[in-house]
C-alpha cells in the first residue's frame, strides 16, 4: 500500500527538527560570509566603447544607407574576435608593460554589442579598478591602430574611454546576494536533512507504528501512572503472615 504523508505530519517533522534546520541555515550563512569577506578577492569592471562606421572613401558626401549600416554590423563579429586575438593583445602588453600573458588578458576581456548596433563595448575585469581601466583603454586604442593593417579598413572611432570613479565599488563578490543564496540553500538542506533523519528513524512512537511493525490489531493500551496519582489506600500492599 502506498504511504502518504499529511500536512500535519510535515509540520510535526519541521517542528521537531526546527533547531537542526536553523543550525544548518545559520552555518551556511556563516560559511558564505566568511568566504565572501575573507577568501574572495574583490574584482572591478571598467568599460570602453567604440563605434564601427564605413570609411570616408566608401561613403561619398558622408551619406549612409541601410546596406552600409548592415555591412558594419556584420563586421562587428569579426572585430570581436580580433580584439581578443594575440595580434592585438600582445601589442597591448608590450606597449603598456603589462605583467600578464595574452591568454590571461583575454580572459579578463569581454566584448559585446547590442543587436543591430554599431557600438561595441569592451569590458575588462581586474582586481584593481585602475588596471581594469588602463587595460580597457589600451585594448581599444591598440585595436583601433592595428585594424587598418589587419583588414585594410579605417572605420573604428572611440566613443568613450574607461574611467575610474572616486567611489568605485567591486562587481564581485556581492555579499548580500551570496548570503541570501546561502540562506536559501542552507534552509533547503536543513529541511531535507530533517526529513531524511525522520525517514531513517525506525523507533516506535505511536500505536500506528506498532500495528505496522507487528501487522496485528491493538486490543488495548496500559497507561502509565505514578504512585502519587493513585488514590490513598487503594493500592496498599498487603502482607500475608
C-alpha positions as CSV (number, residue, x, y, z in Angstrom):
1,X,0.0,0.0,0.0
2,X,1.4,3.4,-1.0
3,X,2.1,5.6,2.0
4,X,1.0,9.2,2.1
5,X,2.1,12.0,4.4
6,X,-0.3,14.7,5.6
7,X,0.4,18.4,6.1
8,X,0.2,17.8,9.8
9,X,2.9,15.2,9.7
10,X,5.1,17.5,7.6
11,X,4.5,20.3,10.2
12,X,5.3,17.9,13.0
13,X,8.6,16.9,11.4
14,X,9.6,20.6,10.8
15,X,8.7,21.5,14.4
16,X,10.6,18.5,15.8
17,X,13.7,19.3,13.7
18,X,13.4,23.1,13.9
19,X,16.7,23.5,15.8
20,X,18.5,21.4,13.2
21,X,17.1,23.4,10.3
22,X,18.1,26.7,12.0
23,X,21.6,25.4,12.8
24,X,22.2,24.2,9.2
25,X,20.9,27.6,7.8
26,X,23.0,29.7,10.2
27,X,26.0,27.5,9.4
28,X,25.6,28.0,5.7
29,X,25.2,31.8,6.1
30,X,28.4,32.0,8.3
31,X,30.4,29.9,5.8
32,X,29.2,32.1,2.9
33,X,30.0,35.3,4.8
34,X,33.5,34.0,5.8
35,X,34.3,33.0,2.2
36,X,32.9,36.3,0.8
37,X,34.7,38.6,3.1
38,X,38.0,36.8,3.8
39,X,38.7,34.4,0.9
40,X,37.3,36.0,-2.3
41,X,39.3,38.9,-3.8
42,X,37.1,41.8,-4.9
43,X,37.1,42.5,-8.7
44,X,36.3,45.6,-10.6
45,X,34.9,46.3,-14.1
46,X,35.8,49.1,-16.5
47,X,34.4,49.7,-20.0
48,X,35.3,51.5,-23.1
49,X,33.2,51.8,-26.2
50,X,33.8,52.3,-29.9
51,X,31.6,52.6,-33.0
52,X,32.1,50.9,-36.3
53,X,31.4,53.1,-39.4
54,X,32.1,52.9,-43.1
55,X,35.3,54.6,-44.1
56,X,35.1,58.0,-45.8
57,X,36.2,56.5,-49.2
58,X,33.2,54.2,-49.1
59,X,30.7,57.0,-48.2
60,X,30.7,59.8,-50.7
61,X,29.4,63.0,-49.1
62,X,29.1,61.1,-45.8
63,X,25.7,59.6,-46.8
64,X,24.7,56.4,-45.0
65,X,22.3,53.9,-46.3
66,X,20.8,50.7,-45.0
67,X,23.4,48.5,-46.7
68,X,26.3,50.4,-45.2
69,X,25.0,50.0,-41.7
70,X,24.3,46.3,-42.2
71,X,27.8,45.8,-43.5
72,X,29.2,47.5,-40.4
73,X,27.1,45.4,-38.1
74,X,28.2,42.2,-39.8
75,X,31.9,43.2,-39.4
76,X,31.4,43.6,-35.6
77,X,31.5,39.8,-35.1
78,X,34.9,39.7,-36.8
79,X,36.1,42.6,-34.8
80,X,35.1,40.9,-31.6
81,X,37.4,38.0,-32.4
82,X,40.3,40.2,-33.5
83,X,40.1,42.3,-30.2
84,X,41.0,39.2,-28.2
85,X,43.5,37.8,-30.6
86,X,47.2,37.6,-29.8
87,X,47.9,40.1,-32.6
88,X,46.2,42.8,-30.6
89,X,46.8,41.6,-27.0
90,X,50.5,41.1,-27.4
91,X,50.8,44.6,-28.7
92,X,48.8,45.9,-25.7
93,X,51.1,44.1,-23.3
94,X,54.3,45.4,-25.0
95,X,53.1,49.0,-25.2
96,X,51.9,49.2,-21.6
97,X,54.4,46.8,-19.9
98,X,51.6,44.7,-18.5
99,X,52.7,41.7,-16.4
100,X,50.2,39.3,-17.9
101,X,50.1,36.7,-20.7
102,X,47.8,37.2,-23.7
103,X,45.8,34.2,-22.6
104,X,45.2,35.7,-19.1
105,X,44.4,39.1,-20.6
106,X,41.9,37.6,-23.0
107,X,40.1,36.0,-20.0
108,X,39.7,39.4,-18.4
109,X,38.2,41.0,-21.5
110,X,34.5,40.7,-22.6
111,X,33.3,42.2,-25.9
112,X,29.7,42.8,-26.5
113,X,27.3,44.7,-28.8
114,X,23.6,45.3,-28.9
115,X,21.7,43.6,-31.7
116,X,21.8,45.6,-34.9
117,X,24.0,48.2,-33.2
118,X,27.3,49.5,-34.4
119,X,28.5,50.3,-30.9
120,X,30.9,47.8,-29.4
121,X,31.6,47.7,-25.6
122,X,34.9,46.3,-24.3
123,X,34.7,45.4,-20.6
124,X,37.8,44.4,-18.6
125,X,37.6,42.8,-15.1
126,X,40.5,43.0,-12.8
127,X,41.4,43.1,-9.1
128,X,42.4,46.8,-9.5
129,X,40.0,49.4,-10.8
130,X,42.9,51.4,-12.3
131,X,44.4,48.4,-14.0
132,X,41.0,47.5,-15.4
133,X,40.5,51.0,-16.9
134,X,44.1,51.0,-18.3
135,X,43.7,47.7,-20.0
136,X,40.3,48.6,-21.4
137,X,41.5,51.8,-22.9
138,X,44.8,50.2,-24.2
139,X,42.9,47.4,-25.8
140,X,40.5,49.7,-27.7
141,X,43.3,52.1,-28.8
142,X,45.6,49.3,-29.9
143,X,42.7,47.7,-31.8
144,X,41.9,51.0,-33.5
145,X,45.6,51.3,-34.5
146,X,46.0,47.8,-35.7
147,X,42.8,47.1,-37.6
148,X,43.8,49.1,-40.7
149,X,46.7,46.8,-41.3
150,X,44.9,43.7,-40.4
151,X,41.7,44.3,-42.5
152,X,42.7,47.3,-44.6
153,X,39.8,49.3,-43.1
154,X,39.7,52.5,-41.1
155,X,36.3,52.7,-39.6
156,X,36.7,52.5,-35.8
157,X,36.1,55.6,-33.7
158,X,36.3,55.6,-29.9
159,X,33.1,56.8,-28.2
160,X,34.1,56.7,-24.5
161,X,37.2,55.8,-22.6
162,X,37.2,53.8,-19.4
163,X,37.5,55.9,-16.2
164,X,37.8,55.2,-12.5
165,X,35.2,56.9,-10.3
166,X,36.1,58.1,-6.8
167,X,33.5,55.7,-5.2
168,X,34.3,52.7,-7.4
169,X,32.7,49.6,-6.0
170,X,33.6,46.0,-6.9
171,X,31.3,43.9,-9.1
172,X,32.3,40.7,-7.3
173,X,31.8,39.3,-4.8
174,X,28.3,40.5,-3.8
175,X,28.0,39.9,-0.1
176,X,24.2,40.3,0.2
177,X,23.5,38.1,-2.8
178,X,25.9,35.4,-1.6
179,X,24.4,35.4,1.9
180,X,20.9,35.3,0.6
181,X,21.7,32.3,-1.6
182,X,23.4,30.6,1.3
183,X,20.4,31.2,3.5
184,X,18.0,29.6,0.9
185,X,20.4,26.7,0.2
186,X,21.0,26.2,3.9
187,X,17.3,26.1,4.7
188,X,16.6,23.7,1.9
189,X,19.5,21.4,3.1
190,X,18.3,21.6,6.7
191,X,14.7,20.6,5.7
192,X,16.0,17.8,3.5
193,X,18.2,16.5,6.3
194,X,15.3,16.7,8.8
195,X,13.1,14.5,6.6
196,X,16.0,12.2,5.9
197,X,16.6,11.7,9.6
198,X,12.8,11.2,10.1
199,X,12.7,8.6,7.3
200,X,15.6,6.7,8.8
201,X,14.2,6.8,12.3
202,X,12.8,3.3,12.9
203,X,11.8,3.7,16.5
204,X,8.2,3.0,17.6
205,X,6.5,6.3,18.5
206,X,2.7,5.5,18.5
207,X,0.1,2.9,18.0
208,X,0.2,3.1,14.2
209,X,3.9,2.2,14.3
210,X,3.1,-0.9,16.4
211,X,0.4,-2.1,14.1
212,X,2.7,-1.5,11.1
213,X,5.5,-3.5,12.7
214,X,3.5,-6.4,14.1
215,X,0.7,-6.4,11.5
216,X,-1.6,-7.1,14.4
217,X,-4.5,-5.0,15.7
218,X,-4.1,-3.3,19.1
219,X,-6.6,-4.6,21.6
220,X,-5.9,-2.0,24.3
221,X,-3.3,0.1,26.0
222,X,-1.9,0.5,29.5
223,X,-1.5,4.0,30.8
224,X,1.5,5.0,32.9
225,X,0.6,6.0,36.4
226,X,2.7,7.4,39.1
227,X,2.3,6.4,42.8
228,X,1.3,10.0,43.6
229,X,-1.6,9.8,41.1
230,X,-3.2,6.7,42.9
231,X,-5.9,7.4,45.5
232,X,-4.7,6.8,49.0
233,X,-5.4,3.3,50.4
234,X,-6.5,1.8,47.1
235,X,-3.2,0.1,46.2
236,X,-1.6,-0.5,49.6
237,X,0.5,-3.6,49.6
238,X,-0.9,-6.5,51.8
239,X,1.4,-8.7,53.9
240,X,0.4,-12.3,54.5
241,X,1.7,-13.7,57.7
